[in-house]
Amino acid sequence: MSNPPGAPRRSAPAAPVSRRTRPAKAALSADALVSAALAILDADGLEAVTMRRVAQALDTGAASLYVYVANRDELLALVHDRVVGEIPLPAVGPVGAPVPHWRAELTTLIGNAVTVLGNRRGIASVALGDVPTGPNALALADTILALLAGAEIDDLTRSLALDLINLYITAAATEESAYAAKGEQGQTEESAVAEMNETFARLSATEYPHLVAMRPTLTEGSGDERDAWAIEVLLNGILTTPAHAPRSP
């Protein structure tokens, strides 16, 4: 039956879209989950990395993620290990091989680790209260132990030094992420120092005599200079403070 004169033409019904013509979903895997979580981390920070957000990014339901990870903590541990894998590691020899430049190489490695982890919006904090055992974290630990062998310290001291260095890297990188977040809100190193100076200038010498006496030097040195000094102190302390085996009860 034709339309009356002047009446709008009726459009033909849309042909059904076959599911086969729709873009196929990316295959799920633990690696795909980590990649999606890392993209969310870089865009919106650690708190934004939830199972629901990752599922949405992968166009699936949150329940399907639990086939690959037990929970959010396990997913974040995998993301952390992925980032640790971006830290450039120096070449080291087998057990017993000489390490003539161990201190310079270890200093560079620690600085690089802080930078890589600190640039990824809080992911370093995942290692707090835990011992990362992913393949990249183990490779980093093995490299640190190899370099410390050049210091010619005993094995117990070297073992404890590994823990201390990892703790320093985690704490320093977490702080660097925090500073970066403040930088996104407009804070600079100069403005932070100026604010601290204003606070110190208002202190009472009666209540805080040592802070007031030291005020001119409390904010001296750039962040990079302070970081370099901290690593020097860390390594000097390891070299001059041998560990003692626990006493038998």
LUMRO-323555 format. One record per residue: residue number from 1; residue in one letter; x, y, z of N, C-alpha, C in turn. Coordinates in nm, 4 decimals, decimal comma. Atoms other than C-alpha are relative to their C-alpha. Layout:
<pts>
num_residuo_n.X_n.Y_n.Z_ca.X_ca.Y_ca.Z_c.X_c.Y_c.Z
NUM_a_X_Y_Z_X_Y_Z_X_Y_Z
...
</pts>
This chain:
<pts>
num_residuo_n.X_n.Y_n.Z_ca.X_ca.Y_ca.Z_c.X_c.Y_c.Z
1_m_0,0860_-0,1189_0,0000_0,0000_0,0000_0,0000_0,0895_0,1238_0,0000
2_s_-0,0839_-0,1193_0,0119_0,1493_0,3343_-0,1067_-0,0420_0,1049_0,1009
3_n_0,0290_-0,1087_-0,0941_0,1719_0,6391_0,1223_-0,0932_0,1009_-0,0646
4_p_0,0838_-0,1074_0,0544_-0,0918_0,9140_0,0815_0,0879_0,1124_-0,0510
5_p_-0,0804_-0,1121_0,0524_0,0251_1,2170_-0,1196_0,0411_0,0946_0,1127
6_g_-0,0506_-0,0938_-0,1006_0,2450_1,4442_0,0974_0,0415_-0,0656_0,1301
7_a_-0,0364_0,0680_-0,1254_0,2890_1,1867_0,3722_0,1464_-0,0397_-0,0069
8_p_-0,1417_0,0401_0,0010_0,6472_1,1096_0,4789_0,0144_-0,1470_-0,0346
9_r_-0,0272_0,1380_0,0353_0,7943_0,7946_0,3399_0,0381_-0,0797_0,1245
10_r_-0,0390_0,0887_-0,1097_0,8227_0,5083_0,5800_0,1342_-0,0631_-0,0332
11_s_-0,1313_0,0604_0,0244_1,1770_0,3931_0,6220_-0,0094_-0,1500_0,0199
12_a_-0,0019_0,1460_-0,0125_1,2498_0,0287_0,5797_0,0602_-0,0378_0,1344
13_p_-0,0571_0,0417_-0,1284_1,3165_-0,1536_0,9065_0,1466_-0,0357_-0,0138
14_a_-0,1444_0,0281_0,0035_1,6845_-0,1792_0,9929_0,0244_-0,1492_0,0016
15_a_-0,0350_0,1422_0,0020_1,8390_-0,5098_0,9131_0,0674_-0,0376_0,1308
16_p_-0,0640_0,0417_-0,1261_1,9383_-0,7032_1,2240_0,1501_-0,0138_-0,0182
17_v_-0,1463_0,0079_0,0034_2,3072_-0,6844_1,3066_0,0436_-0,1339_0,0574
18_s_-0,0489_0,1289_-0,0474_2,4713_-1,0188_1,3335_0,1097_0,0202_0,1030
19_r_-0,1064_-0,0065_-0,0997_2,6890_-1,0754_1,6385_0,1355_-0,0238_-0,0644
20_r_-0,1270_0,0304_0,0645_2,9524_-1,2001_1,3990_0,0627_0,1240_-0,0639
21_t_-0,0542_-0,1203_0,0629_2,9862_-0,8519_1,2448_0,0494_0,1016_0,1009
22_r_-0,0466_-0,0921_-0,1030_3,0565_-0,6822_1,5798_0,1475_-0,0240_0,0273
23_p_-0,1420_0,0203_-0,0328_3,4181_-0,6231_1,6829_0,0150_-0,1053_0,1093
24_a_-0,0213_0,1052_-0,0998_3,5458_-0,9220_1,8728_0,0674_0,0586_0,1237
25_k_-0,0636_-0,0428_-0,1239_3,6363_-0,8694_2,2366_0,1428_-0,0535_0,0052
26_a_-0,1364_0,0478_-0,0194_4,0012_-0,8944_2,3255_-0,0034_-0,1226_0,0907
27_a_-0,0034_0,1210_-0,0812_4,0827_-1,2348_2,4664_0,0484_0,0331_0,1399
28_l_-0,0400_-0,0249_-0,1381_4,1035_-1,2288_2,8440_0,1196_-0,0851_0,0367
29_s_-0,1159_0,0699_-0,0542_4,4254_-1,3264_3,0149_0,0524_0,0844_0,1149
30_a_-0,0599_-0,0784_-0,1087_4,6220_-1,2218_3,3194_0,0780_0,1178_-0,0570
31_d_-0,0776_-0,1077_0,0610_4,8448_-1,0173_3,0894_-0,0905_0,1129_-0,0481
32_a_0,0939_-0,1025_0,0438_4,5434_-0,8366_2,9425_-0,0541_0,0792_0,1182
33_l_0,0466_-0,0682_-0,1205_4,4181_-0,7569_3,2926_0,1039_0,1001_0,0486
34_v_-0,1079_-0,0874_-0,0467_4,7559_-0,6114_3,3877_0,0129_0,1213_-0,0918
35_s_-0,0105_-0,1121_0,0937_4,7700_-0,3983_3,0716_-0,1135_0,0993_0,0204
36_a_0,1141_-0,0884_-0,0227_4,4211_-0,2607_3,1348_0,0155_0,0745_0,1319
37_a_-0,0178_-0,0630_-0,1309_4,4970_-0,1941_3,5003_0,1091_0,1061_-0,0050
38_l_-0,1096_-0,0963_0,0107_4,8216_-0,0180_3,4105_-0,0449_0,1265_-0,0728
39_a_0,0521_-0,1169_0,0712_4,6404_0,2098_3,1659_-0,0866_0,0858_0,0927
40_i_0,0834_-0,0730_-0,0964_4,3901_0,3041_3,4380_0,0887_0,0691_0,1028
41_l_-0,0937_-0,0576_-0,0963_4,6753_0,3610_3,6843_0,0633_0,1268_-0,0551
42_d_-0,0665_-0,1158_0,0596_4,8547_0,5965_3,4477_-0,0960_0,1163_-0,0209
43_a_0,0968_-0,1058_0,0278_4,5353_0,7879_3,3707_-0,0563_0,0624_0,1269
44_d_0,0783_-0,0485_-0,1143_4,3695_0,8151_3,7105_0,0585_-0,0333_0,1367
45_g_-0,0614_0,0283_-0,1284_4,6008_0,6836_3,9825_-0,0392_-0,1339_0,0589
46_l_0,0132_0,1335_-0,0591_4,6167_0,3809_4,2094_-0,1411_-0,0277_0,0495
47_e_0,1326_0,0236_-0,0575_4,2808_0,4256_4,3814_-0,1032_-0,0314_-0,1069
48_a_0,0957_0,0237_0,1082_4,1054_0,4163_4,0447_0,0069_-0,1421_-0,0545
49_v_-0,0154_0,1363_0,0518_4,2322_0,0658_3,9707_-0,0851_-0,0937_0,0846
50_t_0,0908_0,0926_-0,0664_3,9359_-0,1458_4,0760_-0,0343_-0,1128_-0,0968
51_m_0,0385_0,1114_0,0861_3,8116_-0,4775_3,9469_-0,1099_0,0435_-0,0968
52_r_0,1085_-0,0466_0,0865_3,5017_-0,3039_3,8105_0,0540_0,0840_-0,1156
53_r_-0,0552_-0,0841_0,1063_3,7062_-0,0435_3,6186_0,0764_-0,0837_-0,1014
54_v_-0,0750_0,0852_0,0919_3,9329_-0,3089_3,4728_-0,0954_-0,0807_-0,0873
55_a_0,0986_0,0763_0,0770_3,6318_-0,5176_3,3685_-0,0647_0,0872_-0,1068
56_q_0,0593_-0,0912_0,0978_3,4750_-0,2158_3,1996_0,0959_0,0266_-0,1154
57_a_-0,0990_-0,0258_0,1045_3,7981_-0,1466_3,0123_0,0130_-0,1181_-0,0952
58_l_-0,0122_0,1206_0,0813_3,7980_-0,5041_2,8874_-0,1348_-0,0456_-0,0558
59_d_0,1338_0,0306_0,0500_3,4236_-0,5000_2,8055_-0,0467_-0,1378_0,0465
60_t_0,0437_0,1278_-0,0567_3,3435_-0,7864_3,0380_-0,0538_0,0258_0,1395
61_g_0,0492_-0,0125_-0,1361_3,1932_-0,8509_3,3769_0,1111_-0,0215_0,1013
62_a_-0,1050_0,0104_-0,1013_3,3963_-0,8179_3,6951_0,0225_-0,1440_0,0435
63_a_-0,0136_0,1386_-0,0459_3,3262_-1,1804_3,7872_0,0966_-0,0797_-0,0871
64_s_-0,0872_0,0766_0,0897_3,5186_-1,3012_3,4808_0,1478_0,0229_0,0293
65_l_-0,1407_-0,0274_-0,0299_3,8397_-1,1418_3,6108_0,0563_-0,0974_0,1026
66_y_-0,0464_0,0850_-0,1097_3,8546_-1,3770_3,9068_0,0467_-0,1374_-0,0483
67_v_-0,0595_0,1207_0,0574_3,9438_-1,6610_3,6734_0,1517_0,0139_-0,0046
68_y_-0,1424_-0,0256_0,0215_4,2858_-1,4961_3,6382_0,0713_0,0539_0,1234
69_v_-0,0588_-0,0505_-0,1239_4,3449_-1,3208_3,9725_-0,0993_-0,0238_0,1135
70_a_0,0867_0,0284_-0,1140_4,2115_-1,3933_4,3198_-0,0732_0,1236_0,0477
71_n_0,0586_-0,1227_-0,0515_4,1444_-1,0297_4,4090_0,0794_0,1201_-0,0525
72_r_-0,0673_-0,1222_0,0441_4,2517_-0,6683_4,3558_0,1453_0,0018_0,0444
73_d_-0,1384_-0,0004_-0,0486_4,5643_-0,7147_4,5699_0,0914_-0,0799_-0,0924
74_e_-0,0824_0,0816_0,0898_4,6881_-0,9912_4,3434_0,0193_0,0702_-0,1335
75_l_-0,0128_-0,0742_0,1258_4,6173_-0,7807_4,0357_0,1022_0,1120_0,0139
76_l_-0,0955_-0,1088_-0,0199_4,8086_-0,4849_4,1801_0,1423_-0,0527_0,0137
77_a_-0,1337_0,0586_-0,0097_5,0996_-0,7143_4,2639_0,0554_-0,0308_-0,1385
78_l_-0,0433_0,0275_0,1373_5,1115_-0,8182_3,8981_0,0345_0,1293_-0,0739
79_v_-0,0296_-0,1302_0,0616_5,0969_-0,4547_3,7876_0,1333_0,0522_0,0521
80_h_-0,1268_-0,0435_-0,0597_5,3767_-0,3694_4,0300_0,1175_-0,0727_-0,0642
81_d_-0,1112_0,0758_0,0588_5,5918_-0,6479_3,8876_0,0226_0,0408_-0,1451
82_r_-0,0153_-0,0481_0,1386_5,5219_-0,5280_3,5324_0,0833_0,1281_-0,0010
83_v_-0,0729_-0,1265_-0,0056_5,6498_-0,1816_3,6286_0,1454_-0,0231_0,0421
84_v_-0,1369_0,0323_-0,0414_5,9537_-0,3247_3,8090_0,0803_-0,0494_-0,1201
85_g_-0,0677_0,0492_0,1198_6,0364_-0,4917_3,4778_0,0494_0,1101_-0,0919
86_e_-0,0467_-0,1137_0,0806_6,0869_-0,1443_3,3280_0,1282_0,0615_0,0547
87_i_-0,1236_-0,0529_-0,0591_6,3822_-0,0742_3,5598_0,1193_-0,0606_-0,0734
88_p_-0,1175_0,0560_0,0685_6,7062_-0,1085_3,3606_0,0972_-0,0623_0,1004
89_l_-0,0906_0,0711_-0,0894_6,9310_-0,3657_3,5257_0,1386_-0,0105_-0,0631
90_p_-0,1358_0,0180_0,0527_7,3090_-0,3692_3,4870_0,0312_-0,1493_-0,0147
91_a_-0,0423_0,1390_0,0167_7,4716_-0,6875_3,3662_0,0874_-0,0412_0,1187
92_v_-0,0807_0,0509_-0,1111_7,6125_-0,8962_3,6509_0,0484_-0,1403_-0,0342
93_g_-0,0577_0,1290_0,0276_7,8289_-1,2040_3,6496_-0,0538_-0,1087_0,0918
94_p_0,0426_0,1099_-0,0857_7,7867_-1,5420_3,8161_0,0484_0,0196_0,1430
95_v_-0,0423_-0,0059_-0,1400_7,8318_-1,6026_4,1874_0,1521_-0,0111_0,0076
96_g_-0,1451_0,0013_-0,0160_8,1908_-1,5248_4,2844_0,0737_0,0872_-0,0993
97_a_-0,0664_-0,0854_0,0985_8,2611_-1,2988_3,9859_0,0317_0,1354_0,0624
98_p_-0,0339_-0,1326_-0,0550_8,4394_-0,9703_4,0658_-0,0992_0,1066_-0,0452
99_v_0,0918_-0,1098_0,0324_8,2252_-0,6563_4,0754_0,0742_0,1302_0,0309
100_p_-0,0873_-0,1143_-0,0318_8,4755_-0,3688_4,0491_-0,0727_0,1332_0,0167
101_h_0,0700_-0,1284_-0,0049_8,2213_-0,0891_4,0008_-0,1353_-0,0137_0,0693
102_w_0,1272_0,0323_-0,0640_7,9535_-0,2195_4,2346_-0,0707_0,1232_0,0569
103_r_0,0643_-0,1132_-0,0671_7,8959_0,1070_4,4203_-0,0645_0,0959_-0,1003
104_a_0,0553_-0,0899_0,1007_7,8472_0,3267_4,1145_-0,1220_-0,0629_-0,0677
105_e_0,1112_0,0679_0,0674_7,6240_0,0665_3,9491_-0,1207_-0,0140_0,0929
106_l_0,1106_0,0126_-0,0946_7,4173_0,0129_4,2646_-0,0657_0,1353_0,0250
107_t_0,0554_-0,1343_-0,0170_7,3763_0,3877_4,3155_-0,0910_0,0364_-0,1167
108_t_0,0813_-0,0272_0,1196_7,2494_0,4225_3,9576_-0,1264_-0,0842_-0,0001
109_l_0,1153_0,0905_-0,0008_7,0210_0,1205_3,9951_-0,1060_0,0476_0,0988
110_i_0,0959_-0,0479_-0,1002_6,8605_0,2547_4,3132_-0,0711_0,1244_-0,0512
111_g_0,0608_-0,1213_0,0528_6,8033_0,5946_4,1527_-0,0981_-0,0294_-0,1126
112_n_0,0894_0,0360_0,1106_6,6537_0,4383_3,8396_-0,1268_-0,0670_0,0513
113_a_0,1164_0,0700_-0,0551_6,4252_0,2157_4,0464_-0,0984_0,0988_0,0621
114_v_0,0867_-0,1016_-0,0613_6,2932_0,5129_4,2428_-0,0721_0,0795_-0,1087
115_t_0,0595_-0,0792_0,1075_6,2320_0,7080_3,9221_-0,1089_-0,0776_-0,0735
116_v_0,0971_0,0805_0,0755_6,0557_0,4260_3,7348_-0,1262_-0,0242_0,0816
117_l_0,1165_0,0276_-0,0836_5,8294_0,3308_4,0236_-0,0715_0,1296_0,0399
118_g_0,0595_-0,1258_-0,0411_5,7748_0,6910_4,1321_-0,0822_0,0661_-0,1086
119_n_0,0732_-0,0593_0,1120_5,6501_0,7863_3,7857_-0,1328_-0,0687_-0,0280
120_r_0,1216_0,0754_0,0288_5,3657_0,5338_3,8001_-0,1041_0,0134_0,1098
121_r_0,1161_-0,0429_-0,0780_5,1212_0,7100_4,0319_-0,0365_-0,0895_0,1182
122_g_0,0274_0,0681_-0,1258_5,1560_0,5247_4,3601_0,0158_-0,1499_-0,0010
123_i_-0,0095_0,1460_0,0057_5,2194_0,1698_4,2414_0,1075_-0,0530_0,0946
124_a_-0,1055_0,0459_-0,0907_5,5320_0,1529_4,4606_-0,0559_-0,0399_0,1350
125_s_0,0552_0,0273_-0,1328_5,3155_0,1517_4,7732_-0,0554_-0,1402_0,0122
126_v_0,0496_0,1379_-0,0031_5,1866_-0,1930_4,6770_0,0988_-0,0917_0,0718
127_a_-0,1026_0,0846_-0,0612_5,5155_-0,3357_4,8047_0,0130_0,0213_0,1503
128_l_-0,0095_-0,0233_-0,1434_5,4744_-0,1873_5,1540_-0,0718_-0,1114_0,0758
129_g_0,0601_0,1074_-0,0784_5,4103_-0,4613_5,4076_-0,0057_-0,1317_-0,0736
130_d_0,0002_0,1230_0,0783_5,4783_-0,7295_5,1473_0,1404_-0,0238_-0,0552
131_v_-0,1268_0,0322_0,0658_5,7703_-0,9058_4,9806_-0,0329_-0,0390_-0,1427
132_p_0,0315_0,0328_0,1390_5,7279_-0,8885_4,6024_0,0799_-0,1209_-0,0487
133_t_-0,0662_0,1223_0,0469_5,8036_-1,2266_4,4464_-0,0292_-0,0282_-0,1468
134_g_0,0172_0,0178_0,1433_5,7154_-1,1702_4,0820_0,1349_-0,0164_-0,0672
135_p_-0,1278_0,0249_0,0673_5,9805_-1,2599_3,8243_0,0869_0,1243_-0,0149
136_n_-0,0801_-0,1226_0,0147_6,0881_-0,8984_3,7696_0,0530_0,0493_0,1336
137_a_-0,0467_-0,0378_-0,1332_6,1062_-0,8234_4,1420_0,1137_-0,0911_0,0448
138_l_-0,1075_0,0930_-0,0354_6,3180_-1,1357_4,1889_0,1276_0,0317_-0,0783
139_a_-0,1175_-0,0368_0,0801_6,5476_-1,0279_3,9054_0,0672_0,1243_0,0574
140_l_-0,0567_-0,1194_-0,0634_6,5912_-0,6884_4,0719_0,0740_-0,0371_0,1273
141_a_-0,0633_0,0416_-0,1253_6,6671_-0,8510_4,4072_0,1302_-0,0749_-0,0269
142_d_-0,1209_0,0767_0,0324_6,9171_-1,0891_4,2488_0,1119_0,0918_-0,0465
143_t_-0,1003_-0,0954_0,0481_7,0938_-0,7991_4,0774_0,0583_0,0810_0,1149
144_i_-0,0494_-0,0752_-0,1158_7,1160_-0,6004_4,4019_0,0963_-0,0858_0,0814
145_l_-0,0894_0,0892_-0,0745_7,2673_-0,9018_4,5786_0,1324_-0,0192_-0,0732
146_a_-0,1230_0,0167_0,0781_7,5158_-0,9494_4,2965_0,0901_0,1219_0,0136
147_l_-0,0807_-0,1213_-0,0137_7,6284_-0,5873_4,3186_0,0558_0,0137_0,1408
148_l_-0,0473_-0,0081_-0,1385_7,6521_-0,6004_4,6981_0,1145_-0,0966_0,0273
149_a_-0,1124_0,0925_-0,0171_7,8899_-0,8930_4,6608_0,1327_0,0731_-0,0188
150_g_-0,1218_-0,0775_0,0208_8,1433_-0,6371_4,5414_0,0427_0,0777_0,1222
151_a_-0,0330_-0,0724_-0,1223_8,1256_-0,4672_4,8811_0,0784_-0,0863_0,0981
152_e_-0,0736_0,0943_-0,0847_8,2843_-0,7777_5,0353_-0,0502_0,0026_0,1445
153_i_0,0607_0,0111_-0,1315_8,0408_-0,7848_5,3275_-0,0512_-0,1422_0,0171
154_d_0,0431_0,1375_-0,0235_7,9234_-1,1040_5,4936_-0,1420_-0,0213_-0,0517
155_d_0,1281_0,0335_0,0616_7,6148_-1,2848_5,3668_-0,1193_0,0510_0,0806
156_l_0,1117_-0,0482_-0,0799_7,3911_-1,1894_5,6605_-0,0196_0,1509_-0,0196
157_t_0,0088_-0,1437_0,0230_7,4726_-0,8215_5,6187_-0,0532_0,0286_-0,1401
158_r_0,0470_-0,0188_0,1379_7,4153_-0,8522_5,2447_-0,1501_-0,0282_-0,0105
159_s_0,1424_0,0332_0,0008_7,0763_-1,0148_5,3049_-0,0836_0,1125_0,0608
160_l_0,0738_-0,1092_-0,0639_6,9638_-0,7424_5,5443_0,0094_0,1283_-0,0822
161_a_-0,0163_-0,1179_0,0853_7,1014_-0,4783_5,3095_-0,0996_-0,0023_-0,1152
162_l_0,1002_0,0119_0,1060_6,8748_-0,6114_5,0347_-0,1356_0,0495_0,0485
163_d_0,1279_-0,0459_-0,0560_6,5718_-0,5573_5,2588_-0,0019_0,1518_0,0158
164_l_-0,0068_-0,1437_-0,0248_6,6871_-0,2074_5,3514_-0,0058_0,0792_-0,1296
165_i_-0,0006_-0,0699_0,1292_6,7534_-0,1044_4,9911_-0,1388_-0,0057_-0,0639
166_n_0,1350_0,0099_0,0561_6,4153_-0,2367_4,8765_-0,0973_0,0913_0,0738
167_l_0,0871_-0,0889_-0,0773_6,2466_-0,0475_5,1602_0,0234_0,1452_-0,0400
168_y_-0,0303_-0,1367_0,0416_6,4267_0,2726_5,0613_-0,0625_0,0293_-0,1367
169_i_0,0551_-0,0201_0,1340_6,3265_0,2303_4,6954_-0,1515_0,0192_0,0074
170_t_0,1461_-0,0071_-0,0108_5,9626_0,1699_4,7898_-0,0450_0,1309_0,0620
171_a_0,0401_-0,1226_-0,0692_5,9417_0,4623_5,0316_0,0283_0,1238_-0,0850
172_a_-0,0368_-0,1165_0,0803_6,1260_0,7086_4,8073_-0,0884_0,0124_-0,1238
173_a_0,0855_-0,0040_0,1187_5,9202_0,6114_4,5016_-0,1431_0,0388_0,0360
174_t_0,1339_-0,0376_-0,0442_5,5948_0,6399_4,6963_-0,0078_0,1501_0,0245
175_e_-0,0034_-0,1442_-0,0233_5,6953_0,9895_4,8064_0,0078_0,0759_-0,1321
176_e_-0,0122_-0,0676_0,1294_5,7917_1,0816_4,4501_-0,1356_0,0045_-0,0703
177_s_0,1343_0,0008_0,0581_5,4448_0,9772_4,3327_-0,0887_0,1038_0,0676
178_a_0,0799_-0,0985_-0,0735_5,2905_1,1923_4,6057_0,0352_0,1415_-0,0437
179_y_-0,0422_-0,1318_0,0473_5,4967_1,4930_4,4962_-0,0535_0,0261_-0,1411
180_a_0,0495_-0,0160_0,1370_5,3958_1,4309_4,1345_-0,1486_0,0329_-0,0003
181_a_0,1434_-0,0273_-0,0089_5,0282_1,4281_4,2339_-0,0246_0,1451_0,0405
182_k_0,0131_-0,1406_-0,0398_5,0728_1,7637_4,4061_0,0415_0,0921_-0,1153
183_g_-0,0417_-0,0787_0,1148_5,2538_1,8893_4,0988_-0,1118_0,0158_-0,1020
184_e_0,1139_-0,0090_0,0915_4,9446_1,8105_3,8916_-0,1005_0,1035_0,0471
185_q_0,0899_-0,1004_-0,0561_4,7573_2,0461_4,1235_0,0651_0,1387_0,0046
186_g_-0,0633_-0,1300_0,0118_5,0064_2,3251_4,0575_0,1160_0,0255_0,0948
187_q_-0,1099_-0,0229_-0,0929_5,2594_2,2807_4,3361_0,1339_-0,0295_-0,0680
188_t_-0,1348_0,0213_0,0491_5,6265_2,3154_4,2429_0,0938_-0,0168_0,1186
189_e_-0,0976_0,0142_-0,1076_5,9401_2,2399_4,4404_0,0258_0,1352_0,0656
190_e_-0,0249_-0,1339_-0,0533_5,9945_2,6137_4,4770_-0,1143_0,0470_0,0904
191_s_0,1135_-0,0443_-0,0817_5,6426_2,6799_4,6069_-0,0092_-0,0798_0,1289
192_a_0,0021_0,0823_-0,1214_5,6685_2,3894_4,8525_0,1044_0,0497_0,0996
193_v_-0,1059_-0,0514_-0,0875_5,9980_2,5239_4,9886_-0,0408_0,1343_0,0592
194_a_0,0435_-0,1305_-0,0494_5,8529_2,8741_5,0156_-0,1039_-0,0158_0,1108
195_e_0,1025_0,0238_-0,1030_5,5565_2,7409_5,2136_0,0641_-0,0503_0,1300
196_m_-0,0693_0,0494_-0,1186_5,7892_2,5518_5,4481_0,0742_0,1131_0,0702
197_n_-0,0731_-0,1124_-0,0591_6,0015_2,8625_5,4997_-0,0940_0,0928_0,0767
198_e_0,0980_-0,0842_-0,0694_5,6918_3,0618_5,5902_-0,0421_-0,0637_0,1321
199_t_0,0391_0,0702_-0,1224_5,5928_2,7962_5,8430_0,1098_0,0088_0,1049
200_f_-0,1128_-0,0047_-0,0945_5,9392_2,7845_6,0015_0,0199_0,1420_0,0550
201_a_-0,0199_-0,1384_-0,0435_5,9527_3,1661_6,0168_-0,0967_0,0386_0,1115
202_r_0,0987_-0,0326_-0,1025_5,6452_3,1679_6,2396_0,0208_-0,0780_0,1299
203_l_-0,0198_0,0842_-0,1184_5,7840_2,9175_6,4904_0,0556_0,0804_0,1170
204_s_-0,0508_-0,0620_-0,1226_5,8518_3,0182_6,8484_0,1334_-0,0631_0,0385
205_a_-0,1307_0,0505_-0,0420_6,2158_2,9880_6,9540_-0,0064_-0,0655_0,1369
206_t_0,0164_0,0615_-0,1315_6,0948_2,8953_7,3005_-0,0522_-0,1425_-0,0124
207_e_0,0593_0,1332_0,0165_5,8868_2,6005_7,1832_0,0838_-0,0910_-0,0888
208_y_-0,0747_0,0807_0,0969_6,1063_2,4860_6,8934_0,1385_0,0607_-0,0211
209_p_-0,1278_-0,0719_0,0104_6,4576_2,6197_6,9648_0,0925_-0,0543_-0,1082
210_h_-0,0935_0,0573_0,0977_6,6466_2,3774_6,7415_-0,0470_0,0233_-0,1438
211_l_0,0513_-0,0289_0,1330_6,4177_2,4202_6,4414_0,0256_0,1461_-0,0369
212_v_-0,0218_-0,1425_0,0277_6,4437_2,7988_6,4698_0,1478_0,0273_-0,0256
213_a_-0,1438_-0,0218_0,0177_6,8226_2,7878_6,5071_0,0491_-0,0528_-0,1341
214_m_-0,0435_0,0630_0,1250_6,8534_2,5634_6,2003_-0,0794_0,0466_-0,1217
215_r_0,0923_-0,0361_0,1076_6,5924_2,7404_5,9882_0,0682_0,0334_-0,1320
216_p_-0,0598_-0,0340_0,1301_6,8316_2,8813_5,7229_0,0427_-0,1220_-0,0819
217_t_-0,0507_0,1160_0,0746_6,9583_2,5333_5,6333_-0,1019_-0,1121_-0,0155
218_l_0,0969_0,1097_0,0044_6,6419_2,3225_5,6743_-0,0535_-0,0263_-0,1402
219_t_0,0524_0,0180_0,1353_6,5372_2,3766_5,3142_0,1076_0,0155_-0,1069
220_e_-0,1082_-0,0093_0,0989_6,8784_2,3922_5,1492_0,0114_-0,1292_-0,0788
221_g_-0,0219_0,1168_0,0841_6,9605_2,1568_4,8648_-0,1240_-0,0372_-0,0788
222_s_0,1122_0,0416_0,0851_6,7449_2,0436_4,5742_-0,0430_-0,1416_0,0364
223_g_0,0461_0,1365_-0,0232_6,5425_1,7256_4,5800_0,0993_-0,1028_-0,0506
224_d_-0,0979_0,0943_0,0560_6,7980_1,5534_4,3572_0,1240_-0,0089_0,0887
225_e_-0,1175_0,0004_-0,0878_7,0835_1,6574_4,5860_-0,0281_-0,0766_0,1298
226_r_0,0366_0,0716_-0,1222_6,9016_1,5273_4,8916_-0,0126_-0,1502_-0,0261
227_d_0,0129_0,1423_0,0349_6,8214_1,1985_4,7145_0,1374_-0,0652_-0,0136
228_a_-0,1345_0,0546_0,0168_7,1863_1,1483_4,6186_0,0679_-0,0179_0,1351
229_w_-0,0576_0,0104_-0,1342_7,2942_1,2158_4,9772_-0,0596_-0,1175_0,0754
230_a_0,0658_0,1099_-0,0706_7,0391_0,9672_5,1096_0,0563_-0,1348_-0,0435
231_i_-0,0554_0,1269_0,0481_7,1752_0,6886_4,8889_0,1422_-0,0186_0,0510
232_e_-0,1351_0,0080_-0,0553_7,5294_0,7709_5,0007_-0,0041_-0,0451_0,1461
233_v_0,0137_0,0373_-0,1407_7,4226_0,7478_5,3651_-0,0405_-0,1468_0,0124
234_l_0,0470_0,1388_-0,0020_7,2429_0,4199_5,2946_0,1151_-0,0969_-0,0242
235_l_-0,1092_0,0916_0,0330_7,5454_0,2554_5,1339_0,1127_0,0081_0,1026
236_n_-0,1031_-0,0120_-0,1031_7,7922_0,3963_5,3889_-0,0400_-0,0758_0,1263
237_g_0,0472_0,0709_-0,1182_7,5773_0,2585_5,6686_0,0103_-0,1502_-0,0157
238_i_-0,0105_0,1441_0,0255_7,5647_-0,0856_5,5093_0,1446_-0,0462_0,0124
239_l_-0,1414_0,0376_-0,0021_7,9427_-0,0906_5,4690_0,0594_0,0002_0,1406
240_t_-0,0630_-0,0168_-0,1323_8,0169_0,0132_5,8270_-0,0799_-0,0607_0,1143
241_t_0,0834_0,0573_-0,1063_7,7444_-0,1730_6,0149_-0,0278_-0,1463_-0,0296
242_p_0,0236_0,1427_0,0246_7,7846_-0,5503_5,9943_-0,1151_-0,0521_0,0849
243_a_0,1117_0,0601_-0,0740_7,4818_-0,7528_6,0962_0,0547_-0,1035_0,0980
244_h_-0,0384_0,0994_-0,0998_7,4964_-0,9810_6,3965_-0,1020_-0,1131_-0,0032
245_a_0,0898_0,1156_0,0012_7,3543_-1,3303_6,3909_-0,0826_-0,0009_0,1277
246_p_0,0818_0,0043_-0,1204_7,0625_-1,3744_6,6312_0,0569_-0,0989_0,1027
247_r_-0,0521_0,0862_-0,1040_7,1659_-1,5196_6,9633_-0,0930_-0,1185_0,0251
248_s_0,0790_0,1183_-0,0295_7,0533_-1,8693_7,0491_-0,0682_0,0189_0,1357
249_p_0,0679_-0,0161_-0,1286_6,7918_-1,8806_7,3290_0,0669_-0,0794_0,1100
</pts>
